Amino acid sequence: MTDQSVLVALLAERSTKRGQFTLASGKQSKYYVDARLTTMSPEGLSVIGPLALSTLRQSGWEVDAVG
């Protein structure tokens, strides 16, 4: 499994809820995604970090610091 597919699986498992939700906009949705449940977990961070670093390197951006 690639890191991207692991991240998608984590998001589907941990962050996606099915049901009837009223969004902040007032609209109704059958799905609600709270990505923080994945991005702030140890497993999510261990996948997101390398993916973000790879993306930055591919973009050619020079990173001096992260905060």
C-alpha positions as CSV (number, residue, x, y, z in Angstrom):
1,M,0.0,0.0,0.0
2,T,1.3,3.5,-0.8
3,D,1.3,6.2,1.8
4,Q,-1.5,8.0,-0.1
5,S,-3.7,4.9,0.0
6,V,-2.9,4.5,3.7
7,L,-4.0,8.1,4.3
8,V,-7.2,7.7,2.3
9,A,-8.0,4.5,4.3
10,L,-7.3,6.3,7.6
11,L,-9.5,9.2,6.6
12,A,-12.3,6.9,5.5
13,E,-12.1,4.8,8.7
14,R,-11.5,7.5,11.3
15,S,-12.8,10.8,9.9
16,T,-15.8,10.1,7.7
17,K,-19.2,9.8,9.3
18,R,-22.4,8.7,7.5
19,G,-25.8,9.9,8.5
20,Q,-27.8,13.2,8.4
21,F,-25.8,16.3,9.2
22,T,-26.6,20.0,9.2
23,L,-23.4,21.8,8.1
24,A,-22.3,25.2,9.3
25,S,-23.8,26.6,6.1
26,G,-27.2,25.2,7.0
27,K,-27.1,22.7,4.2
28,Q,-27.8,19.1,4.8
29,S,-25.3,16.3,4.0
30,K,-25.3,12.5,4.2
31,Y,-21.5,12.7,5.0
32,Y,-19.4,14.5,7.5
33,V,-15.6,14.5,7.4
34,D,-13.5,15.7,10.4
35,A,-10.0,15.3,9.1
36,R,-8.5,16.4,12.4
37,L,-9.4,12.9,13.8
38,T,-6.9,11.5,11.4
39,T,-4.4,14.3,11.0
40,M,-3.9,14.6,14.8
41,S,-3.4,10.9,15.4
42,P,0.0,9.3,15.6
43,E,-0.8,7.0,12.6
44,G,-2.1,9.9,10.6
45,L,0.9,12.1,11.4
46,S,3.4,9.3,10.5
47,V,1.9,9.1,7.0
48,I,1.2,12.8,6.4
49,G,4.8,14.0,7.4
50,P,6.6,12.0,4.7
51,L,3.9,12.8,2.1
52,A,4.2,16.5,2.9
53,L,7.9,16.5,2.7
54,S,7.9,14.6,-0.6
55,T,5.4,17.2,-2.0
56,L,7.5,20.1,-0.9
57,R,10.6,18.6,-2.4
58,Q,8.8,17.9,-5.7
59,S,7.5,21.5,-5.8
60,G,11.1,22.8,-5.5
61,W,10.2,25.0,-2.5
62,E,13.1,25.6,-0.2
63,V,12.0,25.1,3.5
64,D,14.0,27.0,6.1
65,A,11.8,26.1,9.1
66,V,8.5,24.5,10.1
67,G,6.2,25.8,12.9
